């Protein structure tokens, strides 16, 4: 009573192994088909972009430190120099140091009583 009286069913094991092999083969063929499909779409996208065109954004920076230094130098030149903002309306840009000196000498314009109550 304490043991099995029959052995493993070889026919059931054989059917299981055939089913396992068939499902693995189907999965392999499906993956090969999907990878082939993706590769052909990738080739189509690559041919759409020419070699001389820049890739779509976002683009990776080649040298972030050098680009940041160039950006800061450009901003400092704008902030520290004279230039036109709107020539037609006579709006100019002056250096920050000069603007602070002018503001310290002249002061801010005083508000009228009607402006204070708003």
C-alpha positions as CSV (number, residue, x, y, z in Angstrom):
1,X,0.0,0.0,0.0
2,X,2.8,2.5,0.5
3,X,4.2,2.6,-3.0
4,X,3.0,3.1,-6.6
5,X,2.2,0.0,-8.5
6,X,2.7,1.5,-12.0
7,X,5.6,3.2,-13.8
8,X,5.7,6.4,-15.7
9,X,3.5,6.5,-18.7
10,X,6.0,6.7,-21.6
11,X,3.3,7.7,-24.1
12,X,2.3,10.7,-22.0
13,X,5.9,11.8,-21.6
14,X,6.5,11.5,-25.3
15,X,3.3,13.5,-26.1
16,X,4.4,16.2,-23.6
17,X,7.9,16.4,-25.2
18,X,6.5,16.7,-28.7
19,X,4.1,19.5,-27.5
20,X,7.0,21.3,-25.8
21,X,9.2,21.0,-28.9
22,X,6.3,22.2,-31.2
23,X,5.6,25.2,-29.0
24,X,9.3,26.2,-28.7
25,X,9.6,25.9,-32.5
26,X,6.5,28.0,-33.0
27,X,7.9,30.7,-30.6
28,X,11.3,30.7,-32.3
29,X,9.8,31.1,-35.8
30,X,7.5,33.9,-34.5
31,X,10.4,35.7,-33.0
32,X,12.5,35.4,-36.2
33,X,9.6,36.8,-38.2
34,X,9.1,39.7,-35.8
35,X,12.8,40.5,-35.8
36,X,12.9,40.4,-39.6
37,X,9.9,42.8,-39.7
38,X,11.5,45.2,-37.3
39,X,14.8,45.1,-39.2
40,X,13.1,45.9,-42.5
41,X,11.3,48.8,-40.9
42,X,14.5,50.1,-39.4
43,X,16.2,50.0,-42.8
44,X,13.3,52.0,-44.3
45,X,13.6,54.6,-41.6
46,X,17.4,54.8,-42.1
47,X,17.0,55.4,-45.8
48,X,14.5,58.2,-45.1
49,X,17.1,60.2,-43.3
50,X,20.1,61.2,-45.4
51,X,23.6,61.0,-43.9
52,X,24.1,64.8,-44.0
53,X,20.8,65.5,-42.1
54,X,20.9,65.9,-38.4
55,X,18.8,63.4,-36.4
56,X,15.6,64.5,-34.9
57,X,15.7,66.0,-31.4
58,X,16.6,65.4,-28.7
59,X,20.2,65.3,-29.8
60,X,23.1,64.2,-27.6
61,X,25.7,66.7,-26.7
62,X,29.2,65.9,-28.0
63,X,31.0,68.1,-25.4
64,X,28.6,69.4,-22.8
65,X,31.3,71.4,-20.9
66,X,32.6,73.1,-24.0
67,X,29.1,73.9,-25.2
68,X,28.1,75.3,-21.7
69,X,31.2,77.4,-21.7
70,X,30.4,78.8,-25.1
71,X,26.8,79.5,-24.1
72,X,27.9,81.3,-21.0
73,X,30.4,83.4,-23.0
74,X,27.6,84.4,-25.4
75,X,25.2,85.3,-22.6
76,X,27.9,87.3,-20.9
77,X,28.7,89.2,-24.1
78,X,25.0,90.1,-24.4
79,X,24.6,91.1,-20.8
80,X,27.8,93.1,-20.7
81,X,27.5,95.0,-24.0
82,X,25.5,97.5,-25.8
83,X,23.1,96.6,-28.6
84,X,19.7,97.2,-30.2
85,X,16.7,95.3,-28.9
86,X,14.2,97.1,-31.2
87,X,15.8,99.7,-33.5
88,X,12.4,100.8,-34.9
89,X,11.1,101.8,-31.4
90,X,14.5,103.0,-30.1
91,X,14.9,100.3,-27.5
92,X,18.5,99.5,-26.6
93,X,20.3,97.1,-24.4
94,X,23.0,98.4,-22.0
95,X,25.4,96.5,-19.7
96,X,24.0,95.5,-16.3
97,X,26.7,97.5,-14.4
98,X,25.8,100.7,-16.3
99,X,22.0,100.0,-15.7
100,X,22.6,99.6,-12.0
101,X,24.6,102.9,-11.8
102,X,21.9,104.8,-13.7
103,X,19.2,103.3,-11.4
104,X,21.2,104.2,-8.3
105,X,21.6,107.8,-9.5
106,X,18.1,108.5,-10.9
107,X,16.1,106.2,-8.6
108,X,12.9,104.4,-9.5
109,X,9.9,106.4,-10.8
110,X,7.4,107.3,-8.1
111,X,3.9,106.0,-8.3
112,X,0.9,108.2,-8.2
113,X,-1.9,107.9,-5.7
114,X,-4.2,106.2,-8.2
115,X,-1.5,103.5,-8.9
116,X,-1.0,102.8,-5.2
117,X,-4.7,102.1,-4.6
118,X,-5.0,99.6,-7.3
